Amino acid sequence: MSRSAHPAGPRHADVLPEGHYSAPPTDLNSLDPKVWSQTVERNADGVVTVGGVDVKALAEEFGTPAYVLDEADFRARARAWRTAFGADADVFYAGKAFLSRAVVRWLHEEGLNLDVCSGGELATALSAGMPAERIAFHGNNKSPEEIERAVRAGVGRIVLDSFQEIVRVAHIARSLGKRQPVQIRVTVGVEAHTHEFIATAHEDQKFGIPLAGGQAAEAVRRALQLDGLDVIGIHSHIGSQIFDMSGFEVAAQRVVGLLKDVRDEHGVELPEIDLGGGLGIAYTSDDDPREPHEIAKALHEIVTRACEAARLRTPRISVEPGRAIVGPTAFTLYEVGTTKQLEGLRTYVSVDGGMSDNIRTALYDAEYSVALVSRTSDAGPMLARVVGKHCESGDIVVKDAFLPADLAPGDLLAVPATGAYCRSMASNYNHVLRPPVVAVRDGEARVVVRRETEEDLLRLDVG
């Protein structure tokens, strides 16, 4: 996918060169633990279970499609990040990946902070009891109303994204008689090895204030002079779905360089540095993400080395994992509606969801895995494309996968690693109803975000 894609959408019948596809897996019934949540397994009857609940029971009770969220796995991953970074660093869960009041409560209980980037996310966080001082507020165009609400609530930091916002937040804070802690978001000229639509630190994009030309230094200078602001640090984010730490090293060196310039010019050593998030997860067996303790060790070493070279005290580090926590903890459960074999090409498998519940394949050319989960099969493999029910040729959930050749209508399929950005980016395209989020833990399942109804759609349509 690229910005020069055809306006009608991606070509849906591309035939790739012979040999493009890897060999089929030796066992179509196996579940790679790298891409599935921690409690997923097959029971003695061949049915996949999660949190002790089998998917057929979930489909019967809650319907399909449905996002199935492994609460125990979510909590374990949150704890792993908190433990890895320790008491001398802060972990802010990036709420944009997926946010609900249940998730906010889990984060609070597991000791994580929360990053929000809209008034709606802030409202969700506050309504679920997250202490305001543990909330960071992001966004490149926060409205005055959103800023005022955040300042009134006492959020722990607002990340300033432009020169206008520096003045705007300072004015609102002064009018409320408050001094608001802030960080300055800078773009450091590092382009992460990722899709161009989710690489966010090169200069030609909407986020942050560039280091180039002294703009970031000028932003810090202005913010330090304003009474309503307490500048606590610098923020940098270089992209998403990143496996290579080299980008973080270059970014950290440049941010530390800015900290040194601030100290030399203003006599102030800013106490914090936020390196953002963007750490990748395994969507397929070919992906090889790092563990939280590896990431923590690498980032601490990178920042420490850079600060020693600049003769600065090492600032407190913050990170913002979102996808890395919630992404692997959920799968989307679908029912097969039709299969259509195209001789010499592939079999199209249509499910009861699609791009309205997972836009990432169409938007980012993302790759996913898929498995038959309502039974096992001894049939041979067939090359399949899992597609949705929408009136779009680009409505693809999984572009290419091997599934059992005896797949039939009524079978249940599951696509793992859909915890991040699937429900958050879900739509009502074709007036399709957004699926529920069902949390499972210790043999019990409950709805944490209910399925939309036709009444919900019509209630917004005032006629």
N, C-alpha and C positions, 0 to 999 in steps of 0.2 A: 504494500500500500504506500502511496505517496501523495503529495499535494497535487500532482498532475494526473491523478486517477480520472478515469472517464466519469463525467457527471452523472451517468446513469448507474454508477456503482461498479464494483469489481466484476470482472468476467467470471461467470460461475461454472463454465465447462472447460476450463483449461486442462489440457492433457499434457502432463509433464513428461520429459524424456524417459525412456525406458531405463530402469535402474535407479530412478530417483528415490523410490520408496525403499526403506530398510526392510529386511526380511521380517516376516510375521513372527510374533513371539512364539516360543515353543509351547507355552501354556496360556491359552486365552482366558482361563479362569483365575489366573494369579493376579494379585493386587500388589503393586509395587508400593511398599511403605513410604517411599520417598515422596509420592504424590497424594497419598491418602492420609486422613487424620489418624491419630494414634490408636483409637479404639476400633477402627474398622477391621473386620475380618469376615470370613465366610463360616456359617455354622454347618452342622452335620448334614443339613438338607441342601447345602449349596447356596443358600440365600445370604446375601451380605447383611451384616449387622453393624450398627454403630452405637456406642454407648449401651450395648446390651439389647438394643431394639432392632428388629429386622425390618428391612425396607418395605416388604410387602405390607406389614402392619402399619408402617408410616403412611404408605400410599392409600391404604384403605381408610385410615382415620383422618388424614389431612389433605388428601388429594394430591394430584400432580399438575403442573410442576411445583416443586417446593425446594427451598434452600434448607438443607439439613445441617445444623451447626453443632459440632461436638464441643460441649461446654468444658469438659474436663481437659481436652486438648488446648482449647483457648486459654484456660487458666494456666496450664502448664507452660505454654509458650510465653505468656506474660511474665510468669515468675522467672523463667529462664533469662529473659532480657533484664529484668530487675536485678537478679543475682549477678549476672555477668558484668554489669556496669557498676554495681556496688553503691555505697553511700556517698561517694565523692562525685557522682554523676547523676543526671536526670534522664529518665525515659518518658517521653511523651508519646502516647499512642496517637497515631494520625487518624482522627475520626472520619476523614473522607473515605477511607477504605471501606468501612461499614460501621454505622453507629445506630444504636438503639438504647433505650433506657436500661435494658437488661445488661448490655455490654458495658455501659457506664458503671453500673453497680459492680460488675465483675472487676473492672479496672480499679475502681476505688478499693475494693477488698484486697486486691493483689498488690496494691501499693504503687500503681503507675499513675502518671499524670496524663493529661488529655490535651491534644491539639485540635482546635476547631477552626473553621474558615468561613462561617456564615452565621447569621443570626439564628437560623433554624438549628444548626448544630449546637450553638451556645445554649439555646433554650432547652434542647434535649439534655445536655450535660447538667444544667442547673436543676432541671425538673427531677432528675434522677439522683440528685444529692452529691454530685462531684463538688468538692470545695472549690470556690472560685480561684483561690490562690494557686491551685494546681492546674489551672487552665491557661493555655496559650491561645491567642487569637491571631490567626493568619488571614491572608487575603490581599489581592492586589487592588481592590476597589471597595473597601469597607464603607458602608454608608454612614453618615453622621449619626443616624439612629442606632445602628449596630455598635458604633464606637461608644456612644453614650451609655448604652446598656452594659457593655463590657466594663467600662470604667466604673459605673455605679456598682456593678456586682463585685468589683475588686479582683478582676482576673490578674493572674500572676505576671503575665507579660503580653504586650501587644507587639507583633512583628511589623515594623514600619516598612512599607514597600515603595514609597515614592517621596519626593520632596513635598508635594501637596499634603500627603498624609502626615508628615512630620508636624506641619503647622496645624492641621486639622485635629490631631489627637491632643497636641499641646493645648490648643484653645479649649477643647471640650473638658480636658482634665482641670485646667485653671478655673473654668466656669463652675465646676463642681467642687472646687476647693481641694483637689486631689493632686498627687504627684504619681503619675503612672509609669511603672517599670516598662521599658521598651527594649527591643533589639532592632538593629538595622539589618534588613535583608540585602545582601550584596550578590551580584552576579560576578563570578570569579574568572569567567572565560574558560571554564573546563566543560567540554562536551562529553557527557558520559556515553559509554558504548551501549546505546539503547535506541529505541524507535524515536524518530525525530519529533513526534508529537508529545513525547513524555521526557525529553531531555530539556532541562530547565536552567542550566547555568551558562550557556553561551550568551553572548551579548544580544543577539537578534531575537528577543522574545519578551514577553510582557512582565516577567517577574523581576523584582529586585532593582537595585541601583548598581550600575556597573562600577567595577574598580577602575576600569580604563578611564583615562583623562582626569583622574582625581575626583570623580563624581562621588564615590562612596566616602572618601575622606571629607569632602565638603558636607555630605549629609550628616556624618558624625559631628562635625564642627557645629552645624546649625542646631542639631538636637541637644548637644551639651549646653547650649546657651539658653535654652527655653525652660522657664520655671516649671512648667507642668509635666516635664519628662524626667525620668531617671533612667539614663542609658546604661543598661546592664551588660550589653554584649553585642556580638555580631552573629548574624545568621546566614548560613549558606546551604543551598540544596542543589545537587548536581544532576538529578534525574531519577528514574525509577527502573526497577527490575535490573539492578546492577549486581554483578558477581565479582568484578575486578576492583580491588581496593586502590589501584594506582590513581584513579580519579580523585578519591578522597585525599590522597597524599598531596597531590598538586593543589587541590582546593584549600586544604588546611595550611599549607605553606603560604599561600597568598593571603588568606585571612589573617594569619599570624603577622604577616608583613604589614597589614593594615593596623593591627593592634600596636605594633611597634611604632608606626607613624603617629598614631594617636597619642601614645605615651610621650614621644619625643616632642610633639607640637603642643600638647595640652597638659602634659604632666599627669595623665590619668591612665591607669592600667585597668581596662575593662575586665570584669571578673568572669565573664562567661563567653563560650563559643558554642553555637549550635550547628552541627554538621548535617542536619536534616535526616532524611530517611532514604528510601529508595532501594534497600537491600532486596535482592531477588529471592524468589521461591521456586520450587520445582513444579512446573506445569506438566512436564513430561519426564520420562526416565533419563533423558539426555541432559537435563538441567542438574547443576551441581552447586546448590547454595551453601554458604558458610553458616556455621553454628553461631549463636549469639556470643559465646565466650571467645570465639576466634575473632569476631568483629570487634568486640570490646577491647581485646588485647591489642589488635592492630591499630585501632583509632587512638587509644591512649598513647601508644608508642609513637605514632605519627605526630600527634600534637606536642608531646613532650620533647621530641627531637627538634621540632621547629621552634619551640619556645626557648629551649636551651641555646640554640644557635642565635636567636634574637635577644638573648639575655632578658627574657620575660618570665614572670611567674606563670606557671601552667594554669590556665583558666579552668573553671568547671565546665565539663563537657555535657552537652545535651544531644540526644538523638531522638528521631521520630519514626520508629517502625510502625507501620500500619499493616500493609500487605504481609510483611514477614511474620506478624502475629496471627491475623485472622484469615489470611489467604488459604493456608493448608488445612484449616479447621472445619471447612464446610465443603459439601458437594451439592450439586443440583440434581434432583431426582425427576426423571421424565418417564412418560409412557410412550412406547412406540405406537404410532398410528398407522403408518403405511410403509412399505418398502418397495423400491422401484429399481430393478436391475437393468443397467445399461450395458449391453454385451460389449466386452472388450474394454470397458472403462471402469465402472465402479457401481456399487449399489447405493442409492440414495435412501437414507433412513429418516423418515419424518417423525419428529416428536411433538409433544403438545406445548412446547415453549418456543424459544428462539431468540432472536435479537432483542426482543423486549426485556428478556431477563438476563441476557449476556450479550452486550453490544461489543465486547472487546475483540472478538474475532473479526467483525466487520470494520471496527474503528482502527485497530492496531495490527491487524493481521496476526493476532495472537494464536498460539497453538495450545491445545488442550488434549488430555487423555479422556478415554471413555471406556466403560465396561458394562457388560450384561450383569445385572446384580440380583435379579429375581430368581435365578437358577444357574446351574452350571450347564455346560454343553460339551459334547464330544465331537461336534461338527468341525469341519475344517474352517480355515479363516477366509473371509472375504474382505476385499478392500471396500470400505464404506465411507460415506460422507454423511455426517449427522446434521440435519437441517431442521429449521423451524417451520412454523405454520403461517408466517407472515407473507404478505404479497410483495416480496422482494427477492430477486435472484441472489443477492448477497446475504440472505438470511441463513448464515452458516454457523453452527455451534462448534463442530469439530470438523476441520477440513478433510483430514485423511486419517483413518484408523482401521485397524483390523478387528472385525467382530465375527462371531460365529455365523456360519453360513445358514444356519437354521433359525436365525432371528426372525421373529414374527410379531404381528400386531398384538398388543397387550403385554409384551415383555417390558420390563423396567430397565432403563439405562441410567447410569449415574456418571456425571462429569465432575471429577475431583478438582480441588484447588479453586473453588469459586467463591470463597469467603470474602475476597476483596474486590470491590468495584463492580460486582455484578448486581446485587440488590441496590447499591448506592446509585448506579447509573441506569437502573431499570426505567422503562417507559411504558406508556399505554399505547404504543403504536398499533394501529388497526383496532384501537379500543380493546386490546387484550388486557386482562386484569393482572396486576403484578402479584407474584406468588408470595406465600407466607414464608416466614423464617421460623423453623421449628428447632428448638434446642433440645438436645438429648443428653442425658447423664444418668448413670447408674440404673439403667433399665427403665427410665421414665422419659417421656417426651412431652413438651409443652410448646405452645405457640408464643413467641416473643414479639413477632410482628405478624399481624393477621393478614390473610389473603384479602385483596380488594374485592369488592362486589360491584355488580352493575349499578346498585343504588349509590355507591360512592362516586362513580363516574357521572351519573345523572344529577347528583346533588350539586356538582360544580357547574353544570350546564344550566344557566339561568334562563335559557330560551329566548 
